[in-house]
Amino acid sequence: MTVLDASVPLLEIRDLTITYATRDGPVPAVRGIDLSVGPGAVLALVGESGSGKSTTAQAVLGLLPPGARVERGTVRYAGTDLVRASEPVLRALRGRAIGLVPQDPMVSLNPVQRVGRQVAEVLRLHGPERERSAALARAVELLDEVGLDRPAERARQYPHELSGGMRQRVLIAIALAARPRLIVADEPTSALDVTVQRTVLDRLDTLTRQSETAVLLITHDLGVAADRARRIAVMSRGRIVETGATQDVLGDPQHPYTKELLASAPAFAARRATLVVPRAAAPEGERAPDLVVAEDLVKVFASRRARSDGPPRRAVDGVSLRIGRAQT
C-alpha cells in the first residue's frame, strides 16, 4: 500500500465551475468552488437539494451527465487532474482508487443479478481476486464485514429480497471491495429510517477508519454531517459559502445561509451545544446496555387470496430500534 503524505490533499478541487446546457443557454450548477480532502479524512458537503452537491460528486468520478460541462477549474486525485483525464484513466481509477456509495440501492444494484456476484464483479475487475471462486468467497467475507447476517445466504439473494438497510450495506461492500483510498458517499442513507441510517453509517465509518480511507460525504442532513465529519463545507446555489471545522461552523455559523439551514432543522439546533466529535471512541461505561435491540427487522405477510400470484407484502421493512433502561 502506498503511504500518502497527510499534509498533501488526496482530493483537491480548485475553481471548479460546471454548467448545464439549456434552450436558454448554459446554466451554472457549480460556481468556482474550492475543496480538499486529506488522506483518511472525512469532509461533509452539505446543502439543500439543487445546491450543486451531487454535480460536484459526479465531477470527482468523471460521471457528469450529458449536457453538463466543466467550464474551468481542476479536480485532482493524488495529483491526477480528473477533468482532463482520458476515459481509460478514469475507468482505472473508478472502483480501484475512488469508490462510490450512491443514494438509491434499488436503482444502483442490478435487479436480476445476485448481490454476491455484484460484489465479486468489482473484485474481479479491480481486486487481486481474479478467479470467480476466489472473488465470490471474498464477496461473502465483505458482506459479513458490512454487517449482513448469514452472508453466504445473502450473497445468493437478489436485491428485492433484501431490506433497504441490507441493500445499502451491499453498496458499501461494493464501494470498499477494491480498497480505494477515497469514497464518495452521495446521500448514502437518505432513503432509510433514522435507526437503520445510524447502523449503516456506523459500519461505513468503522470500515473506512480501519482502512484509512478518505470520505467525501454528500448530505443534506446536518445531524449526519455533525456526527460523521470533522470538517464541513456548506454549499448554496453552486457556491461554497462557509467551510471549516464542523464544530465551529455548526456551533457558531457566520454565513446567513448556514444560519438558515440550522434554523430549518430545530431538532438539530437543540443539540448544537453538544456536537459529537466523530471518529473518537466514547468513554467506557458511558452508555448502559440496551434492553431491547432490533436491527433491520423485516416482516412479510403472504397474500390472503388463495389464487393470488402477487408477491408477499412487507409490513415492516428494515426497521431498527434500541430501547434503554427508563426510556420510552
PLY file of the C-alpha trace (Angstrom):
ply
format ascii 1.0
element vertex 328
property float x
property float y
property float z
element edge 327
property int vertex1
property int vertex2
end_header
0.00 0.00 0.00
1.33 3.43 -0.92
1.96 5.71 2.05
0.48 9.14 1.37
1.65 12.41 2.90
-1.12 13.52 5.28
-0.24 17.17 4.62
-0.98 16.81 0.88
-4.67 16.62 -0.13
-5.77 13.31 -1.61
-8.63 15.12 -3.36
-8.20 18.76 -4.33
-10.83 20.80 -6.18
-9.87 24.28 -7.35
-12.09 26.93 -9.00
-14.45 24.26 -10.34
-17.23 25.69 -12.49
-19.84 23.45 -14.15
-22.77 24.46 -16.35
-25.75 22.63 -17.85
-26.85 23.33 -21.41
-30.45 24.54 -21.76
-32.53 26.10 -24.51
-31.86 29.48 -22.95
-28.12 28.94 -22.77
-25.75 27.48 -20.16
-26.98 27.48 -16.55
-24.32 27.37 -13.81
-24.64 24.49 -11.34
-21.24 24.76 -9.63
-19.60 28.17 -9.36
-15.85 28.32 -8.73
-15.68 26.06 -5.68
-12.56 25.03 -3.75
-12.46 21.84 -1.65
-9.81 19.47 -0.34
-9.86 16.14 1.48
-6.73 14.73 3.09
-5.80 11.04 3.34
-8.07 9.31 5.85
-10.12 12.48 6.46
-13.89 12.96 6.23
-15.36 16.11 4.67
-19.12 16.66 4.68
-20.53 18.70 1.79
-23.95 19.92 2.93
-26.72 21.94 1.35
-30.30 21.73 0.21
-31.46 19.92 -2.91
-30.26 21.65 -6.07
-27.27 23.32 -4.42
-24.75 21.50 -6.64
-23.58 18.78 -4.25
-24.29 15.78 -6.46
-22.92 17.53 -9.55
-19.69 18.04 -7.63
-19.62 14.34 -6.72
-20.20 13.38 -10.36
-17.29 15.58 -11.41
-15.00 13.80 -8.96
-15.93 10.46 -10.52
-15.83 11.73 -14.11
-19.51 10.85 -14.47
-21.13 14.15 -15.38
-24.40 13.62 -17.28
-24.97 14.69 -20.90
-25.33 18.45 -21.15
-23.01 19.13 -18.22
-19.73 20.85 -18.97
-16.72 21.81 -16.87
-16.08 25.42 -17.86
-12.94 25.85 -15.79
-11.10 24.52 -12.77
-9.43 21.29 -11.74
-10.32 18.15 -9.80
-7.15 16.37 -8.73
-6.91 12.92 -7.16
-3.40 12.18 -5.87
-2.10 14.72 -8.39
-4.06 13.42 -11.41
-6.37 16.00 -12.99
-9.65 14.12 -13.41
-11.21 16.86 -15.55
-8.65 16.36 -18.30
-8.03 12.65 -17.80
-8.88 10.23 -20.60
-11.73 7.75 -20.22
-9.32 4.78 -19.81
-7.59 6.60 -16.94
-10.93 7.38 -15.29
-12.11 3.78 -15.66
-8.91 2.59 -13.99
-9.44 4.95 -11.06
-13.15 4.25 -10.50
-13.61 1.39 -8.10
-9.89 0.78 -7.60
-8.89 4.22 -6.27
-12.21 6.03 -5.86
-15.30 4.19 -4.63
-18.91 5.37 -4.77
-21.74 4.76 -2.33
-24.77 6.03 -4.27
-28.09 7.24 -2.96
-30.61 4.68 -4.20
-29.67 0.98 -3.99
-32.71 -0.17 -5.96
-31.51 1.90 -8.92
-27.80 1.22 -8.42
-27.96 -2.56 -7.96
-28.66 -4.93 -10.84
-32.14 -6.34 -10.10
-31.56 -9.61 -11.99
-28.14 -10.49 -10.55
-27.44 -11.99 -7.13
-25.79 -9.48 -4.80
-22.77 -11.70 -4.16
-21.94 -11.73 -7.85
-22.26 -7.95 -8.00
-19.65 -7.59 -5.25
-17.47 -10.26 -6.88
-17.60 -8.42 -10.21
-15.80 -5.43 -8.69
-13.19 -7.72 -7.14
-12.51 -9.42 -10.47
-12.16 -6.05 -12.23
-10.09 -4.18 -9.66
-9.01 -6.51 -6.87
-6.50 -9.33 -6.52
-9.23 -11.99 -6.68
-9.46 -12.52 -10.45
-10.73 -16.11 -10.28
-14.52 -16.39 -9.96
-14.47 -18.74 -6.97
-11.98 -16.60 -5.05
-13.94 -13.44 -5.83
-17.21 -15.00 -4.64
-15.57 -16.21 -1.43
-14.17 -12.73 -0.77
-17.58 -11.21 -1.58
-19.14 -13.27 1.21
-16.43 -12.02 3.58
-17.18 -8.42 2.58
-20.91 -8.89 3.14
-20.05 -10.15 6.61
-17.76 -7.16 7.23
-20.51 -4.68 6.34
-22.81 -6.31 8.88
-25.10 -8.63 6.93
-26.25 -11.64 8.90
-25.89 -15.04 7.20
-23.66 -13.50 4.49
-23.36 -16.69 2.42
-27.15 -16.86 2.18
-27.45 -13.14 1.44
-24.89 -13.44 -1.35
-27.28 -15.78 -3.19
-30.23 -13.37 -2.91
-31.44 -10.71 -5.32
-31.73 -7.03 -4.32
-35.54 -7.12 -3.99
-35.21 -9.90 -1.40
-33.25 -7.64 0.96
-34.39 -4.80 3.17
-33.38 -1.20 2.44
-30.65 -1.27 5.08
-29.29 -4.54 3.73
-29.17 -3.20 0.18
-27.27 -0.14 1.36
-24.75 -2.40 3.08
-24.26 -4.24 -0.22
-23.43 -0.91 -1.89
-20.88 -0.20 0.85
-19.32 -3.63 0.25
-19.09 -2.85 -3.48
-17.55 0.57 -2.82
-14.91 -0.84 -0.46
-14.22 -4.07 -2.36
-11.05 -2.89 -4.12
-9.79 -0.98 -1.06
-9.98 2.51 -2.61
-8.24 5.47 -0.97
-11.30 7.73 -1.40
-15.02 7.08 -1.01
-17.63 9.45 -2.43
-20.81 8.84 -0.42
-23.68 10.67 -2.14
-26.63 10.84 0.30
-25.87 7.22 1.23
-28.70 6.75 3.74
-31.33 9.33 2.81
-33.90 6.65 1.94
-33.54 4.83 5.28
-35.23 5.42 8.62
-33.14 7.10 11.30
-32.19 3.99 13.26
-31.16 1.98 10.20
-29.32 5.07 8.94
-27.19 5.20 12.08
-26.37 1.50 11.92
-25.29 1.73 8.27
-23.23 4.88 8.82
-21.57 3.33 11.88
-20.47 0.40 9.74
-19.20 2.67 6.95
-17.33 4.78 9.49
-15.71 1.75 11.12
-14.56 0.22 7.84
-13.18 3.45 6.37
-11.38 4.25 9.62
-9.76 0.80 9.69
-8.52 1.18 6.12
-7.67 4.90 6.50
-9.95 5.68 3.57
-10.88 9.32 2.95
-14.58 10.16 2.57
-16.38 12.95 0.72
-19.80 12.75 2.37
-22.61 14.42 0.42
-25.65 15.09 2.62
-28.49 17.48 3.30
-28.71 16.21 6.90
-26.85 18.42 9.38
-27.05 15.71 12.03
-25.25 13.24 9.77
-22.60 15.85 8.97
-22.06 16.67 12.65
-21.74 13.02 13.65
-19.51 11.85 10.83
-17.17 14.61 9.67
-14.52 16.73 11.35
-14.72 19.30 8.55
-17.73 20.65 6.70
-18.38 22.74 3.59
-21.76 24.42 3.17
-22.98 24.76 -0.42
-25.69 27.08 -1.72
-26.64 27.79 -5.34
-23.42 26.26 -6.61
-21.09 28.12 -4.26
-19.24 27.13 -1.09
-20.46 29.77 1.34
-18.77 28.52 4.51
-16.18 25.90 5.39
-14.18 24.87 8.42
-14.17 22.56 11.41
-17.63 21.04 11.86
-17.99 22.16 15.45
-17.03 25.73 14.55
-19.29 26.03 11.50
-22.37 24.43 13.07
-21.74 25.74 16.57
-21.15 29.36 15.51
-22.23 29.83 11.86
-21.15 33.02 10.13
-22.93 32.94 6.77
-26.67 33.74 6.59
-27.36 30.58 4.57
-25.73 28.36 7.20
-27.82 30.06 9.87
-30.91 29.50 7.74
-30.08 25.79 7.38
-29.72 25.44 11.13
-32.95 27.33 11.78
-34.80 24.99 9.43
-33.69 21.97 11.47
-34.97 22.63 15.02
-34.24 19.09 16.17
-30.59 19.59 15.29
-30.47 23.11 16.69
-31.33 21.74 20.13
-28.13 19.66 20.20
-25.74 22.28 18.79
-24.13 22.93 22.14
-23.04 19.30 22.43
-21.85 18.41 18.96
-20.26 14.98 18.83
-16.61 14.76 17.82
-16.58 11.98 15.19
-14.11 9.13 14.86
-13.38 9.05 18.58
-14.44 6.32 20.97
-16.97 7.20 23.67
-15.73 6.93 27.28
-16.04 3.42 28.62
-19.21 2.81 30.57
-20.92 5.95 29.31
-23.97 4.13 27.97
-25.89 1.42 29.76
-26.74 -1.76 27.82
-29.89 -1.60 25.71
-32.84 -3.62 26.99
-34.37 -4.11 23.53
-32.48 -4.13 20.24
-33.95 -4.69 16.77
-31.81 -4.38 13.65
-33.10 -4.45 10.07
-36.36 -6.10 11.15
-38.40 -7.44 8.23
-41.93 -8.88 8.46
-43.58 -10.33 5.36
-47.21 -11.45 5.04
-48.40 -13.80 2.33
-51.46 -12.73 0.36
-54.76 -13.96 1.81
-56.16 -14.57 -1.65
-55.88 -18.24 -2.41
-55.36 -17.68 -6.12
-53.17 -14.60 -5.81
-49.93 -14.75 -7.74
-48.76 -11.40 -6.40
-45.65 -11.00 -4.25
-45.92 -11.19 -0.45
-46.50 -7.90 1.35
-43.84 -6.35 3.56
-45.41 -4.90 6.69
-42.05 -3.96 8.20
-39.02 -3.31 6.01
-35.58 -2.76 7.55
-36.68 -1.18 10.84
-34.13 -0.83 13.65
-34.59 0.46 17.18
-32.92 0.47 20.58
-34.62 0.95 23.96
-32.54 1.59 27.05
-33.46 1.42 30.71
-36.05 4.06 31.72
-36.60 5.10 28.10
-39.98 5.40 26.39
0 1
1 2
2 3
3 4
4 5
5 6
6 7
7 8
8 9
9 10
10 11
11 12
12 13
13 14
14 15
15 16
16 17
17 18
18 19
19 20
20 21
21 22
22 23
23 24
24 25
25 26
26 27
27 28
28 29
29 30
30 31
31 32
32 33
33 34
34 35
35 36
36 37
37 38
38 39
39 40
40 41
41 42
42 43
43 44
44 45
45 46
46 47
47 48
48 49
49 50
50 51
51 52
52 53
53 54
54 55
55 56
56 57
57 58
58 59
59 60
60 61
61 62
62 63
63 64
64 65
65 66
66 67
67 68
68 69
69 70
70 71
71 72
72 73
73 74
74 75
75 76
76 77
77 78
78 79
79 80
80 81
81 82
82 83
83 84
84 85
85 86
86 87
87 88
88 89
89 90
90 91
91 92
92 93
93 94
94 95
95 96
96 97
97 98
98 99
99 100
100 101
101 102
102 103
103 104
104 105
105 106
106 107
107 108
108 109
109 110
110 111
111 112
112 113
113 114
114 115
115 116
116 117
117 118
118 119
119 120
120 121
121 122
122 123
123 124
124 125
125 126
126 127
127 128
128 129
129 130
130 131
131 132
132 133
133 134
134 135
135 136
136 137
137 138
138 139
139 140
140 141
141 142
142 143
143 144
144 145
145 146
146 147
147 148
148 149
149 150
150 151
151 152
152 153
153 154
154 155
155 156
156 157
157 158
158 159
159 160
160 161
161 162
162 163
163 164
164 165
165 166
166 167
167 168
168 169
169 170
170 171
171 172
172 173
173 174
174 175
175 176
176 177
177 178
178 179
179 180
180 181
181 182
182 183
183 184
184 185
185 186
186 187
187 188
188 189
189 190
190 191
191 192
192 193
193 194
194 195
195 196
196 197
197 198
198 199
199 200
200 201
201 202
202 203
203 204
204 205
205 206
206 207
207 208
208 209
209 210
210 211
211 212
212 213
213 214
214 215
215 216
216 217
217 218
218 219
219 220
220 221
221 222
222 223
223 224
224 225
225 226
226 227
227 228
228 229
229 230
230 231
231 232
232 233
233 234
234 235
235 236
236 237
237 238
238 239
239 240
240 241
241 242
242 243
243 244
244 245
245 246
246 247
247 248
248 249
249 250
250 251
251 252
252 253
253 254
254 255
255 256
256 257
257 258
258 259
259 260
260 261
261 262
262 263
263 264
264 265
265 266
266 267
267 268
268 269
269 270
270 271
271 272
272 273
273 274
274 275
275 276
276 277
277 278
278 279
279 280
280 281
281 282
282 283
283 284
284 285
285 286
286 287
287 288
288 289
289 290
290 291
291 292
292 293
293 294
294 295
295 296
296 297
297 298
298 299
299 300
300 301
301 302
302 303
303 304
304 305
305 306
306 307
307 308
308 309
309 310
310 311
311 312
312 313
313 314
314 315
315 316
316 317
317 318
318 319
319 320
320 321
321 322
322 323
323 324
324 325
325 326
326 327
